Amino acid sequence: MAEDQIRVLVVDDEEPHAQAVAESLERTGYECSVAATGAEGIRLIETEEFEIVITDLVMGEVDGLDVLRKARQELPDAEVIVITGHGTIQTAVSAMQQGATTYLTKPLDINELRTVVDKATERQRLHRTNVELRRQLDEKFGFEGVIGNSIKMNEVLARLRLVSPSPATVLITGENGTGKELVAQAIHNNSPRRHKAFVALNCAALSEGILESELFGHERGAFTGADKLRKGRFEYAHGGTLFLDEVGDLPMSTQIKLLRVIESREIMRVGANEPIPVNVRLVSATNRDLEEMVADGLFRQDLYYRLKVVKIQLPPLRERREDIPLLCDHFLRDMSTIYDRPVPTISTAVMRVLRSADWPGNVRELRNTIESMFVIDEDGRLDLDDLPDELQGAQENVSGGGQESLVGKPLDVVEAYYIEQALKLTEGNREEAAKMLGIGERTLYRKIKQFDIPNPKSDRRRKTAAVGADSEDE
């Protein structure tokens, strides 16, 4: 079924009539299911998805109103069109009051039916578009962009929901690539300041002189090359949120000036004599240990306490491997939009490699890897041969690195390893491998399919055939 195809359920105890309606709609591109009784219609509504339900009103024990009520309960967004004889118009009006979209009278005019169904389809497609737009907006401006369902990420999300509505300054800590700016943006988007600016500055990327000008602005003539007045990031973020990334890299002189701004809520442009009031929420981030820097005299203790009214620690990806499938799905949907290509599937073997890798670059590295695989993929399925070179070695470690390589790996990786070893030792004999593992043969077969494990016997046959072919060439 095409992704945008509309599914229609036709419920009518006059089966030839129901079939005629379904065939007429199928000729114009709809996918139709037919129920010859109200009870069968209700069963289909409970077990399948439909965008449009067409039901006769007068049927046997279970009538069209029963079908309508079940559709409203199970498929609240579906359009329900009722069909009635001239003698039951009042019942049709009652159906409209209970949520039916419209009614048609018998004998049916097929052209009229198609017109009504086409209009219902337009509304359904508009609804789908609105749902997708809401999802994208939630993802962009809500917490949905912070992807994860692990215990650690649920703790982060719970903290974000508490912190975001408050005016408190927030310090986000975590390794490079863990998504600190994304979290800062989520805090802003869920705060009362969300309709004002979110302004970001990387403190590690600028020299001391330029950094102060970027933060506080400068007056014309303040220094050589300052030929006009320039506002700083604090002024641009007025009323909104200022995000200072890599705040641990601030020079000591700039730390003193930043502390003064936090305490006085005023900035002084470089070269100016008069302070300017600012109303800014400060969110900072660092991959450094600021407490250690304070102890070593490299970061001001008073500024540290001002910045970390609330602290949010982001876990590295290796500590939340269970989130990797969710992240991959999210990134592939992004890539699909960017490159205007269908979303590919990921083989179980590839997912095992992705879940077992260490990811020193964290979520950023995973995203780059997924994009690389997406770009070179040709068949709509990401397989082992699509993995970048640096993960090809990781793939070998997953299957052949020995028991020591399994320490700290996810359970599915460990299970797959032992199943592969058992199959190798029994030369692909599943009955013997199942006995060796202490599980049933059916359980083993299911896990082989689940983990996408190749049969060593098949591999050996392929190698033998290749050797034979080489011999013939000689």
Summary of the structure (lengths in Angstrom):
residues: 474
radius of gyration: 31.5
end to end distance: 50.9
largest distance: 91.5
contacts: 1465
relative contact order: 0.06
helix: 56%
strand: 13%
